[in-house]
Amino acid sequence: MQAPQLTIRTDAQLISNSVPTSRILEIELTAPEAQLGRESTPLNLALVIDRSGSMGGGKLEQAKIAVRQILDLLRPTDSVSIIDFDNIVTVDAEVSSVTPAARSEMIASVNHLQARGSTNLGEGWLQGCESVACRLADGKVNRTLLLTDGQANQGITDPEDLSHHAAALFERGVATSTFGIGLDFNEHLLEAIANNGGGNYYYIDREQRITELLMQEFKDLAAVTLKNVVLEFSFPAGVAVELLGDWRAERHDNKLVINLSDLPANRTVNLFIKILTPPGSGQLVMNAAAFGHDENDKSFNVAQDINLQYAAPDKVAVAEAARDVDLVTRFSTVVVGHYSNEAYKLEREGKYEEAGKLMDRLMVEHGVNLPHTTRARYERIRVEVREGLDESHRKDYNMDSYNLKRFRHDEQRRDPDQK
Amino acid sequence: MLRSEYWISELADLSGVSTRTIRYYIQEGLLPQPEIRGKYAVFTDEYMHRLRLIKILKDAYLPLNRIKQLLDTITDNEIIPLLDAFEKDPVSALSGLQALPMFEQPITIHASQPRPEQVRERNANALEYIQQLRGERPLHEKMDRNPRLDARPSKRNFIAAAPTPGEEWRRIPLAPGLELHVRQPENNKTQQLVEDLLDLVRNRK
């Protein structure tokens, strides 16, 4: 079994001995390849499907196709629930072992799904989590997939409540990924549930992509080689830290604890931390450590130190000029993803000027470091938020920023210009 | 001792910050709008202090928006002690800054984090958590199947009142972000009203 790879880097090694210095750290964790011939990690899933009126026509049909495809790929070691909701929540099927007989029964019940009613997103999602919680097991990937095209307009509707519950359930072992279809859902709500719930967020701009993106998430889950991954970053007192990218993280004294949930084989996660170091002398030592469980349910633990050297300001200035440009580019990309999303929240509230100013500051500070096409795109967005965005741009831009801040460069990443 | 009032050129000379930058800071909200006396703006000592602090934080490579966030959170009375602290002991002044919201803002803080060995124990709680949440909710709005949930007692109204069960609504998207909901069944009067509204929307498109 290959070990997970952990690396920690900085933009420059030297820090000032007399004034506070701002530095960038990048922590990179890569999940190992799956072992040949080994059965993949058992899944414990809930598929929660919105069947409210607006899902009628193509969307629900596409969702049904996706669910059938997923059912086809599940094995007797997996458990699954299918839940659908409008204003009423229905548990369509719930099996703890996906045998061929159970599969055909489930497919039959999925085929009968019809669109109607309004959207009790909160209760539908909670029912999914409950089904997962009933069969929760450490050796499994425990996750609810929530697919919706609407606002939460019944049941628990407050975005803060919902994200709080998502975090609480994630801490208790149930993760959530969210899929928003079309133009009528709240992208910030679904993203917050996924961010706090230790899952992924997907914007599905047209119904034809429902199957593609649900399958993408499913394939990631079926390929998990690291489970319950927690990354700890330790630093000396006096260092100020800021984690970018909206990861679920907590601060304990001189430690930042970041919960990365489950990682599929070969997936690399890049975390960026901005630090401000106090003046001092000698060395400043920090440490990144990752732990969790591997494919065989054995616990793993990898760690790496990084040392920054104190030096006189003139030497630091020289080092500054020679800092790792690629790392700075990656960092600025993540910062722009992180804060532009804040600008879209302001824009959505009608605070166009505030959103514009936030984008101004972001681009003045980081624009020059961005890759050319990203920069051009965000320069344009900076102008557009001042005039207000239409729903389709809001969703596109939010998804783009999400991918930037999570530093996802897989197939999910999509340039809104290339639609 | 510093005099208590300055013209902008005097403030620039004393602080070593150009008049153009001072105006920029005012425009960006890092400094408050000065009092205008006659044709000229009058600056007080507070501006001197705030400029000094901005300079220290800029030297620490803090971006202006962060400096603004910081300045927004401290009062005039807190600035001088903070400046003194920076002069005496930059390290602890900085750790003091750490406690300020500007560094904590992007980090979500909830209950403490489980280590993997604690996860098993916590797992037992996911179900309890949901059941507790459910226990606090009204009964009338859920569940086709799953009688074990319906049997739970209702304690307090956790959510906004939900529509009567069985009530059915037709959703008509009018434009991106705009929807019309019509309770079913519709009577003739409502139907006519809906048609009129739809015509209105169509004509505007």
HADDOCK unambig.tbl for C-alpha pairs under 7 A between the chains (distance, minus, plus):
assign (segid A and resid 19 and name CA) (segid B and resid 60 and name CA) 6.50 0.50 0.50
assign (segid A and resid 20 and name CA) (segid B and resid 60 and name CA) 4.88 0.50 0.50
assign (segid A and resid 21 and name CA) (segid B and resid 60 and name CA) 5.45 0.50 0.50
assign (segid A and resid 21 and name CA) (segid B and resid 61 and name CA) 6.79 0.50 0.50
assign (segid A and resid 22 and name CA) (segid B and resid 60 and name CA) 6.46 0.50 0.50
assign (segid A and resid 22 and name CA) (segid B and resid 61 and name CA) 5.84 0.50 0.50
assign (segid A and resid 53 and name CA) (segid B and resid 170 and name CA) 6.93 0.50 0.50
assign (segid A and resid 53 and name CA) (segid B and resid 171 and name CA) 6.52 0.50 0.50
assign (segid A and resid 54 and name CA) (segid B and resid 171 and name CA) 6.62 0.50 0.50
assign (segid A and resid 88 and name CA) (segid B and resid 141 and name CA) 6.90 0.50 0.50
assign (segid A and resid 88 and name CA) (segid B and resid 142 and name CA) 5.41 0.50 0.50
assign (segid A and resid 88 and name CA) (segid B and resid 143 and name CA) 5.87 0.50 0.50
assign (segid A and resid 88 and name CA) (segid B and resid 144 and name CA) 6.88 0.50 0.50
assign (segid A and resid 89 and name CA) (segid B and resid 142 and name CA) 6.13 0.50 0.50
assign (segid A and resid 89 and name CA) (segid B and resid 143 and name CA) 5.01 0.50 0.50
assign (segid A and resid 89 and name CA) (segid B and resid 144 and name CA) 6.46 0.50 0.50
assign (segid A and resid 90 and name CA) (segid B and resid 143 and name CA) 5.91 0.50 0.50
assign (segid A and resid 90 and name CA) (segid B and resid 144 and name CA) 5.38 0.50 0.50
assign (segid A and resid 90 and name CA) (segid B and resid 145 and name CA) 6.30 0.50 0.50
assign (segid A and resid 91 and name CA) (segid B and resid 145 and name CA) 6.53 0.50 0.50
assign (segid A and resid 117 and name CA) (segid B and resid 168 and name CA) 5.51 0.50 0.50
assign (segid A and resid 117 and name CA) (segid B and resid 169 and name CA) 5.83 0.50 0.50
assign (segid A and resid 118 and name CA) (segid B and resid 169 and name CA) 6.79 0.50 0.50
assign (segid A and resid 130 and name CA) (segid B and resid 127 and name CA) 6.05 0.50 0.50
assign (segid A and resid 130 and name CA) (segid B and resid 130 and name CA) 6.56 0.50 0.50
assign (segid A and resid 133 and name CA) (segid B and resid 126 and name CA) 5.78 0.50 0.50
assign (segid A and resid 133 and name CA) (segid B and resid 127 and name CA) 5.34 0.50 0.50
assign (segid A and resid 134 and name CA) (segid B and resid 127 and name CA) 6.54 0.50 0.50
assign (segid A and resid 136 and name CA) (segid B and resid 123 and name CA) 6.89 0.50 0.50
assign (segid A and resid 138 and name CA) (segid B and resid 120 and name CA) 6.60 0.50 0.50
assign (segid A and resid 154 and name CA) (segid B and resid 162 and name CA) 6.08 0.50 0.50
assign (segid A and resid 155 and name CA) (segid B and resid 159 and name CA) 6.03 0.50 0.50
assign (segid A and resid 155 and name CA) (segid B and resid 162 and name CA) 6.63 0.50 0.50
assign (segid A and resid 156 and name CA) (segid B and resid 159 and name CA) 5.60 0.50 0.50
assign (segid A and resid 169 and name CA) (segid B and resid 126 and name CA) 5.77 0.50 0.50
assign (segid A and resid 172 and name CA) (segid B and resid 122 and name CA) 5.10 0.50 0.50
assign (segid A and resid 172 and name CA) (segid B and resid 123 and name CA) 4.88 0.50 0.50
assign (segid A and resid 172 and name CA) (segid B and resid 125 and name CA) 6.13 0.50 0.50
assign (segid A and resid 172 and name CA) (segid B and resid 126 and name CA) 4.99 0.50 0.50
assign (segid A and resid 173 and name CA) (segid B and resid 123 and name CA) 5.46 0.50 0.50
assign (segid A and resid 173 and name CA) (segid B and resid 126 and name CA) 6.87 0.50 0.50
assign (segid A and resid 183 and name CA) (segid B and resid 176 and name CA) 6.29 0.50 0.50
assign (segid A and resid 184 and name CA) (segid B and resid 176 and name CA) 6.92 0.50 0.50
assign (segid A and resid 184 and name CA) (segid B and resid 177 and name CA) 5.86 0.50 0.50
assign (segid A and resid 228 and name CA) (segid B and resid 116 and name CA) 6.86 0.50 0.50
assign (segid A and resid 238 and name CA) (segid B and resid 91 and name CA) 6.10 0.50 0.50
assign (segid A and resid 238 and name CA) (segid B and resid 92 and name CA) 6.63 0.50 0.50
assign (segid A and resid 238 and name CA) (segid B and resid 94 and name CA) 6.35 0.50 0.50
assign (segid A and resid 238 and name CA) (segid B and resid 95 and name CA) 4.59 0.50 0.50
assign (segid A and resid 239 and name CA) (segid B and resid 95 and name CA) 6.87 0.50 0.50
assign (segid A and resid 240 and name CA) (segid B and resid 95 and name CA) 6.96 0.50 0.50
assign (segid A and resid 240 and name CA) (segid B and resid 98 and name CA) 5.42 0.50 0.50
assign (segid A and resid 241 and name CA) (segid B and resid 103 and name CA) 6.59 0.50 0.50
assign (segid A and resid 242 and name CA) (segid B and resid 103 and name CA) 5.68 0.50 0.50
assign (segid A and resid 243 and name CA) (segid B and resid 106 and name CA) 6.79 0.50 0.50
assign (segid A and resid 243 and name CA) (segid B and resid 107 and name CA) 6.74 0.50 0.50
assign (segid A and resid 244 and name CA) (segid B and resid 106 and name CA) 6.91 0.50 0.50
assign (segid A and resid 246 and name CA) (segid B and resid 106 and name CA) 6.60 0.50 0.50
assign (segid A and resid 248 and name CA) (segid B and resid 108 and name CA) 6.15 0.50 0.50
assign (segid A and resid 249 and name CA) (segid B and resid 107 and name CA) 5.96 0.50 0.50
assign (segid A and resid 249 and name CA) (segid B and resid 108 and name CA) 5.92 0.50 0.50
assign (segid A and resid 249 and name CA) (segid B and resid 109 and name CA) 6.88 0.50 0.50
assign (segid A and resid 250 and name CA) (segid B and resid 107 and name CA) 6.61 0.50 0.50
assign (segid A and resid 250 and name CA) (segid B and resid 108 and name CA) 6.43 0.50 0.50
assign (segid A and resid 250 and name CA) (segid B and resid 109 and name CA) 5.30 0.50 0.50
assign (segid A and resid 278 and name CA) (segid B and resid 91 and name CA) 5.12 0.50 0.50
assign (segid A and resid 278 and name CA) (segid B and resid 94 and name CA) 6.80 0.50 0.50
assign (segid A and resid 279 and name CA) (segid B and resid 91 and name CA) 6.32 0.50 0.50
assign (segid A and resid 292 and name CA) (segid B and resid 116 and name CA) 5.96 0.50 0.50
assign (segid A and resid 361 and name CA) (segid B and resid 65 and name CA) 7.00 0.50 0.50
assign (segid A and resid 391 and name CA) (segid B and resid 176 and name CA) 5.89 0.50 0.50
assign (segid A and resid 391 and name CA) (segid B and resid 177 and name CA) 6.52 0.50 0.50
